[in-house]
Amino acid sequence: MRLILITILLLIISKGFAQVNIKETQLANEYFRNHEFDKAAELYQNIFKKTSSKIYFDYYLRCLIELEQYKEAEKAVKKQMKKQPYELSYLVELGYLYKTQGKTDLASQNYEEALKRLSSNRTQIIELANSFLRKRELEYAEKAYLKGRKLSKGDYEFSFELASVYQAQRQYGKMIDEYLDLLEKEEAYIQSVQNRLQSAVYNDIENNLNDLLKNKLIERIQKNPDAGILSELLIWLYIQERSFDKAMQLAKALDKRNKEYGERLMALGKMAMTNEQYATAVKCFQYVLNYKNSSPYYIKAKNEYLSALFQKITKSTYTETELQELESSYFQTIEELGISSKVTQMLIELSHLQAFYLNKGDEAIKRLEEALSIPGLKQSDIAQIKMELGDILVQKENMWEAILYYAQIEKSNKNNSYGYEAKLRKAKLAYFTGDFQWAQAQLDVLKASTSKRIANDAFQLSQLINDNTALDTSLTAMKMFANADLLIFQNKDSLALQTFDSIINDFKGHSLIDDILFRKATIAKRNGKYNNAVSYYKQIMDMHSDILADDATFYLALLYEKQLNNKDKAMELYRDLLTGFPGSIYVVDARKKYRILRGDNIDTENLFFYNEENTP
């Protein structure tokens, strides 16, 4: 019982001391911030006596230096050196004290003495280097790590620590060499090295680090072609700068050397697709196809190859010959693989190509209707086939049958993205045909969708309808605009542009003008006329549109990032959106995009919810 009481009493006393120390520390810190160094020094000295914590001694010393009480400071340091002769940081403190007074020789003597006393103890090495770093004595920090490396005899190389020092010194060549030397010994550090290099490139004011890293990697690979990890890093670097074609050449070499049967090229091809580098994606998947059935990725590569070709043609300019060749490729592949659930995506893409680009809608509808009878289809496969059927029927102006398919999807997928997408399609169909009130009611429900992209699309279309029907009782301009949107959906861009021009001429100053410019930008981008798209987006931004200025800023940034490959301009626009439109629905995506371009290492899978096509 007596022991318990004593323990409780000690706890109460220690707690009291802790509270006193906290109050004293807070007051000392406040004095220090306010440059009242005499008051701060007295408090820090008292706290240090009670706690023996070196951080308070450091602050005490800084106060004495600020007060130019050099004798007192020297006396305090030497006193601690006698108490703790193995604490090398006090030699650094003394050296820095001399340097502050202009006594550079004495400073150097103490710094060198600290290095001389260094042992092979890793903690001591790091603490001494950190002491030098705190005083911005980068050269001596480097010496501490280099001596530590020598004393450790290979047990620990201090590679990351030295690389950080070299980065601070802007000795980028040495920094890169440290990282590459490390990787050649320990490949497992690849992710850490990539993260640090990303940060270094971002903070490189002179913008030459990327080229230096690239040249050093190429030079090392030429000397040591078997060092696959260096090729891995160079591939990563090429991807960072969106040089997917160069990344592909290296990936092929690694694939052959490691007998990967196309696995690496599949991943790179998908990445190229995500970044809209469709030509490179096609080459990646074609490489895998050359393995034929010896690769486990052959069938998947067939799908991805055709999908990449499809995206390449449908999202940019194309010729009639290219369309026919793509159609032929689909036929050949489907015949080779046979009709099964594995070719569902091919059947959908082929049907879309025929209906929207080759004027073969009836043939496409027949194929998809037959596809619904394929054994083993998943619910998601059925939903996608019916969705495409509905879209093709809209393209053929058969709105009633299209609604039936959308309704079937919605009924069978009440709580998933396919159901929400079908409901959105129904709302858009009502909008296309001028039934704005019914469309608005459906869109209001969809604004609460768990799918961010669908909720965003619903919000934008709802806002468009509301803003342009509330005051216009005739609704003539709005109906013309909705019909033009239908023409865009049907891939009849020239007719849509004519309709937009008619609205501009017949309804001068109408509130739809900025929306028309936005649609024109979308069409220009889709047809590869990127400079025209830039002009339209800038016109919207110059109009100071309350509704679409943030949209124009975001999609112009996307255009610079992906199609025009101007990273700096894209970053500038993302930053403008963050600062100029803090309430925009694009803020989250713009921040993520900005961070990715800056070089931050964040997960990019399923990251964004904006609509790439940016049309209803």
N, C-alpha and C positions, 0 to 999 in steps of 0.2 A: 504493500500500500504506500509506504514511504517513498519507494522508488518511482511509483506512478506519479505521485505529487511533485517530486523533483523534476521529472520529465516534462510534466505540464508546465511547471514554472519556467523551465528553460525555454520551452517553445514560446511562451508568452513574452519572455525577455527578448528572444531572437526576433520575434515578430515586431516588437517595439523598435528594435534597432533597424530592422528592414524598413519600417515606415519612416523613421528619421532619415535614413539614407536616401530614400526615394524623394522626400521633400527637399533635402539638401541638394541632391543631384538636379532636380528640376530647377531649383533656384540658381545653382551654379551654371547650368546650361543657359538659362535666361540671361544671366549676367554676361556670359560669353557671347551670345548672339547680339547683345546690345553693346558689345565692345567695352564693357566695364570689367576690364581684365584684372584689375587689382582685387575687386571683390570676388571675382570668379576664382582667382588663384588661391585665395585663402580657403574657400570652400572645397576646391578640388584637393588641396593638400590634406585637409582634415578627412575627407572621404577616403583618400588613398591610405592614410594611416589606419583607418578602421577596417578597410576591406583588402588592402594589399593588391587591388586589381590594377593592372598596368595601364589600362585605358584611362584611368583618372590621373595617373602620373603623367601620361602623354599630354593630357589637356592642361595639367598644371604647368608642364614645361612650355607648352605653347603660349600660355598666358605670360610667363616670365620673359619669353623672347619678344612678345608683342610690347611688353613694358620696358624692353631693352635692359633687363636685369640679368645680364649675361653671367656675372660672377656667381650670383645666387643659383642660376640654372646649372652652371658647370659644377658647383658644389653638390647640388641635388643629384645630378647624374652620377658623379664619381662615388657618392655615398651608396647609391644603388648597385654600382659595379662591384663594390667591396662586398656587399651583401649577397649578390648573385653573379659571381665571376663567370659562370657558364652561360649567362643570358647575353648573347652577342648583340641583341638589338640596342643595348645601352651604348655600345661602341658606335653604332650608327647615329644614335641621338647626339652623342658627344661630337662626332664628326660634323653632323649637320649644324650643331651649335657654332662650331668654329667657322664653318662655311658662311653662316649668316653674318658673322663678324668680318668676313673677308679673309680669314686665315685658311686659305685653300690648302697649304702644305699640311697643316695639322689635321685638316679634314680628311685629306687623302690617307694620311698615316693611320688614322683610326679606322677608316673604311677597309684599308688593306689588312689591318690587324684582325678585323672581324673575319675577313676571308681566310686569313692564315689559320685562325682557330677552328675553322669549320671542320666538323667530323662527318662520318658517313651516315649519320642519323637523318632520315628523310624529313622528319618533322622540323629539326633544327635548320636544315637547308631551306625549306619552304618559308619558315618564319623569318630567317635572315633576309631572304629575297624579298619577302613582303615588306620588311622594314625599309629596305632600299626603295621599293616601289612607292611606299607612302610618302617618301621624301622626293619622289620623281627622279631618283638616281637610277635611271634605266640601265646605264652601262654597268653599274655595279650589281644590279639585279641579274643581268645577263651573266656576269662573272660568277655570281653565287650559284646559279643553276649549272653552268658549265663545269665548275669545280665539283658540284654535287654529282653531276653525271660521271665524272672521272672517279670520284670516291666510291660511287655505288657499284662500279665495275659491272655494268649491264643489268643490275637488278631493277633499276628504274631510270629512265632516260630524261625525264622532265621535258618531254617533247611539247605537250600542250602549254606548259608554263613558259618555255622559251619562245614558242610561236606567239604567245600573247605579248611578250616583251618586244619581239621584233615588229609586231603589228603596231604597238604604241610608238616605236621608233620610226615607223614607216619604212622599215627594211623588209619590204614585201618578198623579195627574193629569198631571204633567209627564212622568213615565215613559211613560205610555200615548201621550201626544202625540208623543214622540220616535219610538216604534215606528211609529205610524200615519203620521207624516210620512215616515219612511223607506220604508214600504211603498208610499205613493203615488208615490214617486220610483223605487224599485227593487223590483218585485214578486218578484224572485228570492229575496229574503230571507224569504219567508213562513214557511218551515220553522224558520229560526233564531228568528224572532220568536215563533212558537208555542211553541217549546221554552222560551224565556226567560219568556214569560208563564205557562206552566204552573208553572215553578219559583216565580215571584213569587206566584201565587195560592196555592200550597201553603204558602209561608212567610208569608202574610198573617195575622197574629194577629187582626186586627179583623174578618176575613171580609167586607169590603165591596169588595174589589178587583174581584171578578167582576162585581158590579152596576155599578161605575163604568166598567169596560171596556165592558160591554154598552151602557150609556147613551151613552158617547162614540162608539162605533161607529154606533149608530142615528142619532145627531145628525149625524155626518159623512156617512153614507149619504144622509140626507135633503137635505143641502146639495150633495152630489156623487153623485147616483145612478148615474153612469157609472163610478165607481171600483169595478169588479168585485172587485178584490182585497180591499176592505173587506168586501164581502158574503161573500167566501170565508172571511175571518177570523171573521165573525159566525156563519156556518154551523158552523165548527169549534168555536166557543164554545158554541153550542147543543148540539152533539153531546157536548161534555165534560160538560154538565149534564143530558144525556139528554132534552133538549127536542127530540125528533125532529120533532114536528109543526111547530114554528117553523122548524127547519132546512129542512124540506120546502118551506115557503112561499117562503123565500129562494132555495132551489135551483131552484124553478120559474121564478122571475124571471130568474136567470142562464141557465137553459137556453134560455129564449125569446130573451134578448138575444144569446147567443153561438151560437144555432142548433145546439145540441148533440144534438138529436133524442132526448133522454131518457137519455143516457149518465150524467150526474150523478145523475139520479133512480134509475137502476138501482143504482149504487153505494150511495146513501143507503138505498134499500130493503133491500139485503142487510145493511147495517149495523144497520138497525132490526130486521131478523129476528134477527140474532145477539144483540141486546139484548132480545129477546122483546117488542118493540114492534110487534106484528103488525098492529094497526089502521093505523098509519102506513105500514108496509111495503106493505099492500094499496093504500093511496092512491098511494104512489110508483109502483108498477107499473101501476096504473090510468091514471096520467098518461101513462106511456110508451105504453100501449095506444091512447090517443087519437090518437097519430100514425098508427096503423094501419100499412100496409105502407111508408109513407114513412120509417119508422125502421128502421135495421139491427138494432135490438134487439127488434123486435116479437115474434118467436117466443119469444125468451128471456124477454121480459116476460110472455108468456102463461103459460109454465111457472112463473115466479116468483110471479106473481099468484095462481094457483091454490094453489101451495105455501104462500104466506103465509096465504091464506084457510083452508087445511087446518090449518096450525099454530094459527091464531087460534081455530079451533073446537075442535080436539082437545086443546089444552093449557089450556083454560079452560072456563068454563061456556058452554053453548050451548042452543039450542031445537031442537025437531024441525024447525021450518020452516027454520032456518038450515042444518041438515044436508041437507035436500031441495034447497034452493037451491044449495048447493055441489055436490051431485051433478049437478044440472041444468047448472051451469056447466062441469063437467068434460065432460059429454056434448056440449055445444055446441062447446066448444073443440076436442075431439078430432075431431068431425065437420068442423069448419072446416079444421083442419090436415091431416087425413087420418092413417090409421094408418101409422106409420113409426117408425124407431128414435129420431126426435126427440121422440116423445111417450111414451117408455118410462116416465119418471118420473110423468107424469100417469096412465098406466094403473095403475101401482103404487099411487099415492095414492088414486085412485078405488076400486080394489079394497079397499084397507084401510078406507076410509070405509064402503063397503057392508057388509063383513064384520063390522067391530067396532062400528059405530054404527047401521046401518040393517037389520041382520038379513037381509042378502042374500048370505050366504056362498057359496051354490052359484053364483050369477051371477058373483061375484067370481072364484071358482076357474076357471070356464069362460073368462072373459076373459083371465086370466093364462096359462092353458094355450095359448090361441090366440096370445097375445103371443110365446110362445117360438118361433113360426114366422115372425116378422117378419124379412124379409131385412136383412142388414147389422148385426145386433146384435153389440155387443162382448161380450167375455167377462164384463166387469163388469156389463153389462145383464142377461145371462142369470143371473148370480149373484144380482142383486138381485130379479129376478122370482121365481126359485126360493125365495129367502129369504122373500119375502112369501107365496108359496104354502104353504111350511112353517108359517109363523105362523098363517095362516088355518085350516089344517088342525088346528093345536093349539087354536085358538079353537072349532073344531067338534068337539073331542075325538077327532079321528082321528089318534092319536099315531103309529101305524105308518107311514102314508103321509108324515107330516111328517118322520119320521126319514129316510125314503128321499130326500126332497129335500135335507135338510141334508147327508146323506152324499154326494150327487152334487156339491154345492157344494164340500165339503171335498176330494173327490178331484180336482176340476178346478182347485182353487186352493190347492195344498198349502203354498205359501210366501208367501201374501199375506193381507191383512186379512179378505177374504171367507172364506177357508178357516178362519182362526182364529175368526171370528164364527160360522160354521156349527158348528164343534166346540163352541163355548160354548153354542150353542142346544141341541145334543144333550145336553150335560151338564145344562143347566137342565131339559130334558124329563125326564131320569132323576130329577132332584131333585123335580120337580113330582109325579111318580108314586111317590115314596117309595123309589126305588132309590139310596139315599144312598152306598153303597159304590162303585158304578160311577161315579156322578157325581163323587165325590171323586177317583177315579183320573184322570178326564179333566181335572178342574180343576187338579190338581197339575201336569199337563203344560202347561196354558195359562198358569200363573203365570210361565212363562219366555217368554211371547209377546213378540215385538218391538213389538206394539201396547201402549202403556202403559195405554190405557183397558181393553182386554180383559184384560190381566194384572191390573189393579186389580180388575175385576169378578170374575175367577176367584178371586183371593185372598180377597175379601170373602165370596163364597158358600162357598168351602172352609172358611173360618174359622167361618162360621155353622154349617155342618154338623158340623164337628169339636167345637165348643164345646157343642153341644146334643144330641149323640148318644153321647158318650163315657161319660156316667154314667147316662143314661136308657135302660135296657134295653128298655122297652116301646115307645119311640119314638112313642107315641100323639100327644103334644103336637106333636112335630116334624112328623109326617105331616099333622096338621091345619094347621100353619103353612105347610107347603109347598103344601098344597092352596089355602090362602088366597092365596099368591103366584101360583098358577095363575089364580085368579079375577081377581086384579089384572091379570095379563097379558091375560086374556080381556075386560077392560073391564067386569067385573061387581063394581064397587066395593062396592055395598051388601051383597052376599053375603060378600065378603071381610071386611068390617067385622063382620058377624055372627059369622063364624068366629073372628076375633080376640077378640071379647068372650067367646065360649064358652071359649076357652083361658084367658083371664084368670079366669073364674069357676070353671072346673073344675080348674085347676092353679095355685092361688095361690102366689105367690112363685117361679114358674118362671123359669129363666134367660132365657127368651124374652121376658119382659115389655118390656125396653128395645127389643128388635127390633120388637115389636108397636107400640110407641109411634112408632118410626121409620117403620113402614109406614103408620100412621094419619096421620102428618105428610105423607107423600108423597101419599096420597089426598086429604087436605084441600087441599094445594097444587094438585093437579090439578083440583080442583073449585072453585077460586077462594076457598076458605075460609082465607085467609092468617092470620088471627088464631088460628084453631084450630091451624094448622101451627106457628106460633110457640110456642103453649102446649105442644104435644107435644115439640118440640125442647128447650124449656127444662126440661121434666120429665126428659128423658134427661140433660141437663147437671147438673141438681140431684141426680140419683141417683148421680153420680160414677161412671158406668159406665166400667169399664176399657176396654171394647171400642168402644163407640159414642159416647163423649163428644166425641171429635175429629170424628167424622162429623157429629154434631148441630151442633157449633159451625160447621163449614164450610158445611153446607147452610142453616143459619139465616142466616149471613152472606150467602150467595147470595140468599136470600129477601129480606133487607133491601135488597140491592143492586139486584135486578132487579124484583121485584114491588112492594115497598113503597117503593122509591126513596129509601131513607134511607142516604145515602153514609157519613155519620159513624158510624152504628151498624154498618154493614158493615165499615168499616175497623177499628173497635174489636174486632169479633169475629175478623177475620183476624189482627189483632195478638195477641189472646188465644190463638189457635191456635198461632201461631209461638212464643210464649213458654211456653205451658202444655203443648204437645204437640210438642216438637222432633223426635220420632221418627215422627210421623204421616206417612202416605202423601200427605196433602194439603198438606204444608209447602211444597213447590215451587209448587203452584198458588196457595196462599194468599199466598205472598210476591209472586208475579206480580200477583195480583188487587189486593193492597194497593198495590203500586207504581203500577198503572194508575189506581186511585182517587186516589192521592196526586198524580198528574199527571206521573209519569215517562213519557218518550217511549220505549216499547218496542214491538217488533213483536208484534201480537196474533194474527196468522194462525196457525192450527194450534197454539195456545199451550197448551191445557189437555187433560187426559185424563180428568177426572172424568166420571161419568155423570149428565147433567142429570136423568134420570128417577129416579135413585138407588134403583132396585128391581132385584131379580134378573131 
